[in-house]
């Protein structure tokens, strides 16, 4: 039995370190509880510590001192945590192989010492397992059991500030309007009645558009969620803010944001999001007092797994020990601890909004509310009878409801075949388009309830509402399915509706960019300094703004074009390479450019007249060299674009989003 002393001592040391590292990790990751982190660390470290302890037990001869086995086991158990910690301190946390090499050196040295080292002086008085060791083992497994059986902490979504008391100094109350930005993820403009769609998918949005300001040609700056939202929050194009991938989130650093500017001016800033890629861990919460991503963030073991394998030195070393080409312990934990399948619908978002509006309604300060709805994003499975409300085609393999991972696997398979010219499943594609319309009808119904909540807020503070989308969706057009695959109208032409006090009914026909929304919000809040490259949207009546403000510096630049940018969304880099750019002129001429970084060239490839060919079915022959209506302005713009793009490329860096995040992103259909 005493030959098991190295094994027991190794497990005791590993358990002690798991308790300590679990505490430090939970302090860094607010959403990860200590007990849950300890449970994950025990699951990761005990197999390794047990195997190492068995190696020591087998290496020790029967005559080996019991005290020596005790010390060898403790040394190896501690090394399992101390070696990767040292590597992390040295800035080598990503070097998993180096950490394993260091640990194996300690293990081999301990085994050799046990086998041939000199005996220790003094009697062999150590028992097989002492009271202190037994206490550590019991504490570790009790904590792990609590972590497994309890849900863990609620996501730390933030706290709204207490509004200052204006009665003490008789200061006038803040009468600025409440501001609401609603992004309907994956909604293309041509599926709304107010944009000419034949089906009655959006009666409520159509009514809002008739009462407010409708932009006929609003352009998203990118073709998928993270880069467009980064542009909405920073006032910069993707080539400037560096977000071109689905996986990287907002870049770290100190830079102005829309929510931050509004918070500094006295607004209470609040967000509720339904898209996993917009969670706080991806830094989209910058500037928000309260950023509610509780609908998408897994709690309990899932959060702990992501924190331990992403932030903890030992968790990263063991978690990313690869078996074969695709599997490692971190991926296995991500699969085992991912939350149960629950599709987030607009009603869930509205419930969170209603909860937060109760707190906001008692404040004397205005608020900025950002909402993200995911209903029209795949899988197209609206609640209740909305799912098949417009179904006119055979859905085939998509007939029954299914979990997100299975659905998107089938959808990706269909999309890949379609891009390769295999159009045999046209009925399935048409049925998916039908069900997309059903999702939109459900969302429109829920948006009516959202606006009713805004109208029923106590007090008489005015409010301004902006409804738009971050990108659209393909259903077979241009041999594409889904989004993030190009800059065609199906993904770039998005709805843009402004509604509220001071916004008269009207329409704007000229192309505009969503890039100009941040500065428009700031102007409504009484700010006169634009946010980065963002400017005021055109067509807004003077009644929208405080008449005492000089908004000249924020005025809309009458540039003859707006544009969008595209890179490979699978790249896990900030400031990744851009390979395509599309440009819309004021006369609705759209030109596609191929971007060649090495040659510093932007070559026109295709051109379309959207006024006569809105579906881009008949390409015009582009000029050999694009000069636009003003050649000098084009050359100046092009040189400025290359300079800022190249400045970003020089500081490009890689990001590892972790196995748990990759699994959740895959459930959304991204690779």
C-alpha positions in Angstrom: 0.0 0.0 0.0 2.8 2.4 0.7 3.9 2.2 -2.9 0.7 4.2 -3.6 2.1 7.1 -1.6 3.4 9.0 -4.7 0.0 8.6 -6.4 -2.0 9.9 -3.4 0.5 12.8 -2.8 0.3 13.8 -6.5 -3.5 13.9 -6.4 -3.4 15.9 -3.1 -1.1 18.5 -4.6 -3.2 18.7 -7.8 -6.4 19.1 -5.8 -4.8 21.9 -3.7 -3.7 23.7 -6.8 -7.1 23.3 -8.4 -8.7 25.0 -5.4 -6.3 27.9 -5.7 -6.4 28.3 -9.5 -10.2 27.9 -9.5 -10.4 30.9 -7.1 -8.1 33.1 -9.2 -9.9 32.2 -12.5 -13.3 33.0 -11.0 -12.0 36.4 -9.9 -10.9 37.2 -13.5 -14.0 35.8 -15.2 -17.1 37.3 -13.5 -19.5 34.8 -15.0 -17.5 31.7 -13.8 -18.1 30.5 -10.2 -15.3 29.2 -8.0 -17.0 25.8 -7.5 -17.6 25.4 -11.2 -14.0 26.3 -12.0 -12.7 23.8 -9.4 -14.9 21.1 -10.9 -13.5 21.7 -14.4 -9.9 21.8 -13.1 -10.4 18.6 -11.2 -11.9 16.9 -14.3 -8.9 18.0 -16.3 -6.0 17.5 -13.8 -6.9 14.3 -11.9 -6.4 12.0 -14.9 -3.0 13.5 -15.6 -2.0 13.6 -11.9 -3.3 10.1 -11.4 -1.3 8.8 -14.4 1.8 10.6 -13.3 1.4 9.2 -9.7 1.2 5.7 -11.1 4.4 6.2 -13.1 6.1 7.2 -9.8 4.6 4.3 -8.0 5.9 1.9 -10.6 9.3 3.5 -10.7 9.8 3.3 -6.9 11.3 0.0 -5.7 9.7 -1.9 -2.9 12.4 -0.7 -0.6 12.0 2.9 -1.4 11.5 5.2 1.5 7.9 6.2 2.1 8.9 9.9 2.8 10.7 10.0 -0.5 7.6 8.9 -2.4 5.5 11.5 -0.6 7.9 14.3 -1.6 8.1 13.1 -5.2 4.3 12.9 -5.6 3.9 16.4 -4.1 6.6 17.8 -6.5 4.9 16.3 -9.6 1.4 17.4 -8.5 2.6 20.9 -7.9 4.5 20.9 -11.2 1.3 20.2 -13.1 0.2 23.7 -12.2 3.4 25.6 -11.6 5.1 24.8 -14.9 2.3 26.2 -17.1 2.0 29.1 -14.7 5.7 29.9 -15.1 5.3 29.6 -18.9 2.4 32.1 -18.7 4.5 34.5 -16.7 7.2 34.3 -19.3 4.7 35.1 -22.0 4.6 31.6 -23.4 1.1 30.6 -22.5 0.3 29.6 -26.1 3.2 27.1 -26.1 1.3 24.1 -24.9 4.0 21.7 -26.0 6.6 23.7 -24.0 4.5 23.4 -20.9 4.1 19.7 -21.4 7.8 19.3 -21.9 8.6 21.1 -18.7 6.1 18.9 -16.7 7.6 15.7 -18.2 11.1 16.8 -17.2 9.9 17.1 -13.6 8.1 13.8 -13.8 11.2 12.0 -15.2 13.5 13.6 -12.6 11.2 12.6 -9.7 11.0 9.0 -11.1 14.8 8.8 -11.4 15.2 10.1 -7.9 12.8 7.6 -6.5 14.5 4.8 -8.3 18.2 5.6 -7.6 18.3 8.6 -5.3 19.9 8.6 -1.9 17.6 7.8 1.1 16.5 10.7 3.2 17.8 11.0 6.7 15.5 10.3 9.6 12.8 7.7 10.3 9.9 7.0 8.0 7.1 8.4 10.0 4.7 9.6 7.4 1.4 7.8 7.3 -0.1 6.7 4.0 -2.3 9.9 3.9 -2.4 12.5 6.6 -5.3 14.5 8.0 -4.3 17.6 6.0 -4.1 15.6 2.8 -7.5 14.0 3.5 -9.0 17.4 4.2 -7.7 18.8 0.9 -9.1 15.8 -1.1 -12.5 16.1 0.6 -12.6 19.9 0.1 -11.7 19.6 -3.5 -14.3 17.0 -4.4 -17.0 18.6 -2.3 -16.4 21.9 -4.1 -16.4 20.1 -7.4 -19.7 18.3 -6.6 -21.3 21.7 -5.7 -20.0 23.1 -9.0 -21.5 20.3 -11.0 -24.9 20.3 -9.2 -25.5 24.1 -9.0 -26.2 26.5 -11.9 -23.4 29.0 -11.2 -23.7 32.8 -11.0 -26.0 34.8 -13.2 -24.1 36.6 -15.9 -22.6 39.9 -14.6 -24.5 42.2 -17.0 -23.6 45.5 -15.3 -25.5 48.1 -13.3 -27.3 51.2 -14.4 -26.0 54.4 -12.6 -28.0 56.3 -10.2 -29.3 59.5 -11.8 -28.1 62.7 -10.1 -30.6 64.5 -8.0 -31.6 67.7 -9.9 -33.9 69.1 -7.3 -31.2 70.2 -4.8 -29.8 73.0 -7.0 -33.0 73.6 -9.0 -31.3 72.5 -12.2 -33.6 71.9 -15.1 -34.4 68.3 -15.8 -32.7 66.6 -18.7 -35.3 66.8 -21.6 -33.2 65.1 -24.2 -35.0 62.2 -26.0 -34.6 58.5 -25.2 -32.7 56.8 -28.1 -33.4 53.3 -29.3 -31.3 51.4 -31.9 -32.9 48.1 -33.0 -30.8 45.7 -35.2 -32.8 42.9 -36.8 -30.1 40.4 -37.5 -30.0 39.0 -41.0 -32.9 41.0 -42.4 -32.7 41.9 -46.1 -34.7 45.0 -47.2 -36.6 43.5 -50.1 -38.6 41.2 -47.7 -40.5 44.2 -46.2 -43.7 45.5 -47.6 -42.4 49.1 -47.4 -39.6 48.1 -49.8 -42.0 46.6 -52.3 -42.4 43.0 -51.1 -45.6 41.3 -52.2 -46.2 39.2 -49.1 -47.7 40.7 -46.0 -44.7 39.9 -43.8 -44.4 43.3 -42.0 -47.6 45.2 -41.5 -46.3 46.9 -38.3 -42.9 47.9 -39.7 -44.7 49.1 -42.9 -46.9 51.4 -40.7 -43.9 52.7 -38.8 -42.1 53.4 -42.1 -45.2 55.3 -43.4 -45.2 57.5 -40.3 -41.4 58.0 -40.2 -38.4 58.4 -42.5 -37.6 55.5 -44.8 -34.2 55.2 -46.4 -34.6 53.3 -49.7 -31.0 52.5 -50.3 -29.3 51.8 -46.9 -26.0 49.9 -47.2 -24.4 47.8 -44.5 -20.6 48.2 -44.3 -20.0 44.4 -44.1 -21.8 41.2 -44.9 -22.0 39.7 -41.4 -22.6 40.6 -37.8 -19.3 41.5 -36.0 -17.9 44.0 -38.5 -21.2 45.8 -39.0 -21.8 46.1 -35.3 -18.2 47.3 -34.8 -18.9 50.0 -37.4 -22.2 51.0 -35.7 -20.4 51.3 -32.3 -17.2 53.0 -33.5 -18.1 55.0 -36.6 -15.4 53.3 -38.6 -15.3 51.0 -41.6 -14.0 47.4 -41.1 -10.6 48.3 -42.7 -10.2 50.9 -40.0 -11.5 49.2 -36.8 -10.0 45.8 -37.8 -13.0 43.5 -37.3 -13.5 41.4 -40.4 -14.0 37.9 -38.8 -16.9 36.2 -37.1 -14.6 35.0 -34.3 -12.5 38.0 -33.1 -15.0 40.5 -31.5 -14.2 44.1 -30.9 -10.5 45.0 -30.7 -9.0 45.7 -27.2 -7.8 49.2 -26.5 -8.9 52.7 -25.5 -11.0 54.2 -28.3 -14.3 56.2 -28.4 -17.6 54.3 -28.8 -21.2 55.4 -29.4 -22.3 54.0 -26.0 -19.3 55.5 -24.3 -19.9 59.0 -25.7 -23.6 58.9 -24.8 -22.7 57.7 -21.3 -20.3 60.5 -20.8 -23.0 63.0 -21.9 -25.4 61.8 -19.2 -27.3 59.0 -20.9 -27.9 55.6 -19.2 -26.7 53.1 -21.7 -28.3 49.6 -21.9 -28.2 46.7 -24.4 -30.0 43.4 -24.7 -28.5 41.0 -27.3 -29.6 37.7 -28.7 -26.5 36.9 -30.8 -23.7 34.9 -29.2 -21.0 36.7 -31.2 -22.0 40.0 -29.6 -21.5 38.9 -26.0 -19.5 40.9 -23.5 -16.5 38.6 -23.7 -16.1 39.9 -27.3 -15.9 43.5 -26.0 -19.0 44.7 -27.7 -20.2 46.0 -24.3 -17.7 48.9 -24.4 -19.4 52.0 -23.0 -22.6 50.4 -21.9 -23.6 50.6 -18.2 -25.6 47.5 -18.5 -25.0 44.9 -21.3 -27.5 42.1 -21.0 -26.2 39.0 -22.9 -27.7 36.6 -20.4 -29.8 35.1 -23.1 -26.7 33.8 -25.0 -24.1 33.3 -22.3 -24.0 29.9 -20.7 -23.7 29.8 -17.0 -22.3 27.2 -14.6 -19.9 24.6 -16.0 -20.1 26.1 -19.5 -18.8 29.5 -18.4 -16.2 27.8 -16.1 -15.0 25.5 -19.0 -14.5 28.5 -21.2 -12.7 30.5 -18.5 -10.5 27.7 -17.3 -9.3 26.5 -20.8 -9.1 30.1 -22.1 -7.6 32.0 -19.2 -6.1 29.4 -16.8 -2.6 28.3 -17.4 -3.1 24.6 -16.4 -6.5 24.5 -18.1 -5.0 25.6 -21.4 -2.1 23.2 -21.1 -4.3 20.1 -20.5 -7.3 21.4 -22.5 -5.4 21.8 -25.7 -3.5 18.5 -25.6 -4.6 17.3 -29.0 -5.7 13.7 -29.8 -5.7 13.2 -33.5 -6.5 16.1 -35.8 -9.7 17.5 -34.2 -10.2 16.5 -30.6 -8.8 17.7 -27.3 -10.1 17.8 -23.7 -11.3 21.5 -24.1 -13.5 20.5 -27.1 -14.9 17.5 -25.2 -15.7 19.8 -22.2 -17.3 22.3 -24.5 -19.6 19.6 -25.9 -20.5 18.2 -22.5 -21.1 21.5 -20.8 -22.9 23.5 -23.6 -26.3 24.7 -22.6 -29.4 22.8 -23.6 -30.9 23.7 -26.9 -33.0 26.8 -26.6 -33.8 29.1 -29.5 -33.9 32.7 -28.5 -37.0 34.4 -29.9 -38.0 38.0 -29.9 -40.4 37.4 -27.0 -37.4 36.5 -24.9 -35.6 39.7 -25.8 -38.8 41.7 -25.1 -39.1 40.1 -21.7 -35.6 41.3 -20.7 -36.4 44.8 -22.2 -39.6 45.0 -20.1 -37.6 44.1 -17.0 -35.0 46.8 -17.6 -37.4 49.5 -18.7 -39.0 49.3 -15.2 -35.7 50.5 -13.8 -35.1 53.1 -16.5 -38.6 54.6 -16.1 -37.9 55.8 -12.6 -34.7 57.7 -13.7 -34.6 61.4 -14.5 -31.8 60.7 -17.1 -32.5 59.8 -20.7 -31.5 56.4 -21.9 -29.9 54.8 -25.0 -31.2 51.3 -25.6 -29.5 48.9 -28.1 -31.4 45.7 -29.0 -30.4 42.8 -31.2 -33.0 40.3 -32.4 -32.0 37.0 -34.0 -35.3 35.7 -35.3 -34.7 35.8 -39.1 -31.2 34.2 -38.7 -31.1 30.5 -39.4 -32.5 28.1 -38.3 -35.7 29.4 -39.9 -38.1 27.9 -37.3 -40.5 30.5 -36.1 -42.7 29.8 -33.0 -46.1 28.3 -33.5 -48.0 28.6 -36.7 -45.7 31.4 -37.9 -43.3 28.8 -39.1 -45.4 27.6 -42.0 -47.5 30.8 -42.5 -46.0 31.4 -46.0 -44.9 27.8 -46.8 -45.6 27.1 -50.5 -42.8 24.6 -51.2 -41.6 21.2 -50.0 -39.1 21.7 -47.2 -37.7 18.2 -47.7 -35.0 17.5 -45.0 -36.0 20.6 -43.1 -39.7 19.6 -42.7 -39.5 19.0 -38.9 -38.1 21.2 -36.2 -34.5 20.3 -35.2 -31.7 21.5 -33.0 -29.5 24.3 -34.3 -26.4 22.3 -34.9 -28.2 19.7 -37.0 -30.1 22.3 -38.9 -27.1 24.4 -39.8 -25.1 21.3 -40.7 -27.7 20.5 -43.3 -27.9 24.2 -44.4 -24.1 24.4 -44.8 -24.2 21.2 -46.9 -27.0 22.6 -49.1 -25.1 25.9 -49.4 -21.9 24.2 -50.4 -23.6 22.1 -53.1 -25.5 25.2 -54.4 -22.2 27.2 -54.7 -20.8 24.4 -56.8 -23.7 24.5 -59.2 -25.8 21.7 -57.8 -29.3 23.1 -57.9 -31.3 19.9 -57.5 -32.8 21.0 -54.2 -34.6 24.1 -55.4 -37.7 23.1 -53.5 -35.8 23.1 -50.2 -34.2 26.4 -51.0 -37.6 28.0 -51.8 -39.1 26.4 -48.7 -36.3 27.9 -46.5 -37.1 31.3 -48.1 -40.8 30.8 -47.2 -39.9 30.1 -43.6 -37.6 33.1 -43.5 -40.8 35.1 -44.3 -42.6 33.3 -41.4 -39.8 34.3 -39.0 -40.1 37.9 -40.2 -43.9 37.9 -39.6 -43.3 36.7 -36.1 -40.7 39.3 -35.5 -42.9 42.1 -36.8 -45.6 41.0 -34.4 -43.2 41.2 -31.5 -41.8 44.6 -32.5 -45.3 46.0 -32.2 -45.2 44.9 -28.5 -41.7 46.6 -28.1 -43.0 49.9 -29.4 -46.1 49.7 -27.2 -43.7 49.4 -24.2 -41.9 52.5 -25.3 -45.2 54.4 -25.8 -46.4 53.4 -22.4 -43.4 54.6 -20.5 -44.3 57.0 -17.7 -43.5 60.7 -18.2 -43.5 62.7 -21.4 -39.9 62.3 -22.5 -39.8 62.1 -26.3 -38.1 59.1 -28.0 -36.4 58.4 -31.3 -36.3 54.8 -32.7 -34.0 53.5 -35.5 -34.7 50.1 -36.9 -32.2 48.5 -39.3 -30.3 45.3 -39.9 -26.6 44.3 -39.9 -26.8 42.3 -43.2 -29.2 40.3 -45.2 -29.4 36.7 -46.5 -29.1 34.7 -49.7 -31.5 32.1 -50.9 -29.8 30.8 -54.0 -29.2 34.2 -55.7 -25.8 34.4 -57.3 -25.3 30.8 -56.4 -25.1 31.7 -52.7 -26.8 30.6 -49.5 -26.6 32.5 -46.2 -24.3 35.5 -45.7 -20.7 36.6 -45.2 -20.0 35.3 -48.7 -19.8 38.5 -50.8 -21.2 42.0 -51.1 -24.3 41.3 -53.3 -27.5 43.3 -52.7 -29.1 40.4 -50.9 -26.7 40.9 -47.9 -25.8 44.7 -48.2 -29.2 46.3 -48.9 -30.8 46.5 -45.5 -33.8 48.3 -44.1 -33.4 51.6 -42.4 -36.5 53.2 -40.7 -36.4 56.3 -38.4 -39.4 57.1 -36.2 -40.2 59.3 -33.3 -40.9 62.9 -32.2 -39.6 65.4 -34.7 -39.1 62.9 -37.6 -41.6 63.7 -40.3 -42.8 61.2 -42.8 -40.7 60.9 -45.9 -38.3 58.9 -47.9 -34.6 59.3 -48.9 -33.7 57.7 -52.3 -29.9 58.2 -52.3 -27.6 55.5 -51.0 -26.6 55.9 -47.3 -24.3 53.9 -45.1 -25.1 52.6 -41.6 -21.8 54.1 -40.7 -23.6 57.4 -40.3 -26.0 56.2 -37.6 -23.6 56.8 -34.6 -23.1 60.5 -35.3 -26.9 60.9 -35.9 -27.5 59.5 -32.4 -24.9 61.8 -30.9 -26.5 64.8 -32.6 -29.9 63.8 -31.1 -28.2 63.8 -27.7 -26.9 67.3 -28.2 -23.3 66.4 -29.1 -21.6 68.4 -31.8 -18.5 66.3 -32.4 -18.9 63.4 -34.9 -17.7 59.9 -34.0 -14.7 59.0 -36.2 -15.7 58.8 -39.9 -19.4 58.9 -39.2 -21.5 61.9 -40.3 -25.2 62.9 -40.0 -27.6 61.0 -42.1 -29.1 63.1 -44.9 -32.8 64.0 -45.1 -33.4 64.6 -41.4 -35.6 67.7 -40.7 -34.1 70.5 -38.5 -36.9 69.7 -35.9 -34.9 66.6 -34.9 -32.2 68.6 -33.3 -31.7 71.2 -30.6 -31.9 74.5 -32.5 -29.2 76.1 -30.4 -26.6 73.6 -31.6 -24.2 74.3 -34.5 -24.1 70.9 -36.3 -21.9 72.1 -39.2 -19.0 69.8 -38.2 -21.4 66.8 -38.1 -23.1 67.6 -41.4 -23.4 65.0 -44.0 -20.5 64.9 -46.5 -21.9 64.9 -50.0 -19.5 62.1 -51.0 -20.5 60.6 -54.4 -20.4 57.1 -53.0 -20.8 54.8 -50.1 -19.0 51.4 -49.8 -18.8 48.1 -48.1 -15.8 45.8 -47.4 -15.3 42.0 -47.3 -12.6 39.7 -46.0 -12.6 36.0 -45.2 -14.9 35.7 -42.1 -13.1 32.5 -41.0 -9.8 34.3 -40.4 -9.0 34.6 -36.7 -7.1 37.9 -37.0 -7.7 41.5 -36.2 -7.0 43.6 -39.3 -7.2 40.6 -41.6 -6.9 40.9 -45.3 -9.6 42.5 -47.3 -10.2 40.9 -50.7 -13.3 42.7 -52.0 -14.9 46.1 -51.9 -18.2 47.3 -53.4 -19.0 50.9 -54.1 -22.5 52.6 -54.6 -22.6 55.9 -56.4 -25.3 58.5 -55.9 -26.8 57.5 -59.3 -27.2 53.9 -58.0 -24.2 52.6 -60.1 -22.6 49.7 -58.1 -19.1 48.6 -58.8 -17.3 45.6 -57.4 -13.5 45.8 -56.9 -10.9 43.1 -56.3 -8.4 44.2 -53.7 -4.8 43.0 -54.3 -2.8 43.9 -51.2 0.6 42.9 -52.6 0.2 45.0 -55.7 -1.6 47.8 -53.9 -4.3 47.6 -56.5 -8.1 47.9 -56.5 -9.3 46.6 -59.8 -13.0 47.1 -61.0 -14.5 43.7 -61.9 -18.3 44.2 -62.3 -20.7 47.1 -62.5 -24.5 47.2 -62.2 -27.1 49.8 -62.6 -29.3 49.2 -59.6 -32.0 51.7 -60.8 -32.9 49.3 -63.7 -31.4 46.1 -62.4 -31.9 45.9 -58.6 -31.2 42.1 -58.5 -27.8 42.5 -60.2 -28.6 40.1 -63.0 -27.0 41.9 -65.9 -23.5 43.2 -65.4 -22.3 46.3 -67.3 -18.8 46.4 -68.6 -16.7 48.3 -66.1 -14.1 50.9 -67.1 -10.6 49.7 -67.1 -9.8 52.2 -64.5 -12.5 53.4 -62.2 -12.4 57.2 -61.8 -16.0 58.0 -60.7 -17.7 61.3 -61.4 -14.7 63.2 -59.9 -11.3 61.6 -60.8 -9.4 63.7 -58.4 -11.7 62.9 -55.5 -11.5 59.2 -56.3 -7.7 59.2 -56.3 -7.5 61.1 -53.0 -10.1 58.7 -51.4 -8.2 55.7 -52.8 -4.9 56.8 -51.4 -6.4 57.6 -48.0 -8.1 54.2 -48.0 -4.8 52.4 -48.7 -2.9 54.3 -46.0 -5.3 53.5 -43.2 -5.8 49.8 -44.4 -2.0 49.3 -44.6 -1.6 50.8 -41.1 -4.0 48.3 -39.7 -2.4 45.4 -41.6 1.0 46.2 -40.1 -0.4 45.6 -36.6 -2.6 42.5 -37.4 -2.6 39.9 -34.7 -4.1 36.4 -34.2 -7.0 35.6 -31.7 -7.9 32.3 -30.2 -11.5 32.2 -29.3 -11.5 28.9 -27.4 -13.3 25.6 -28.0 -16.5 26.5 -26.2 -16.9 29.7 -28.2 -16.1 27.8 -31.5 -18.8 25.3 -30.7 -21.4 27.9 -30.0 -20.5 29.8 -33.2 -20.7 26.6 -35.2 -24.3 26.2 -33.9 -25.1 29.5 -35.6 -23.8 28.0 -38.9 -20.3 29.6 -39.0 -17.1 27.7 -39.5 
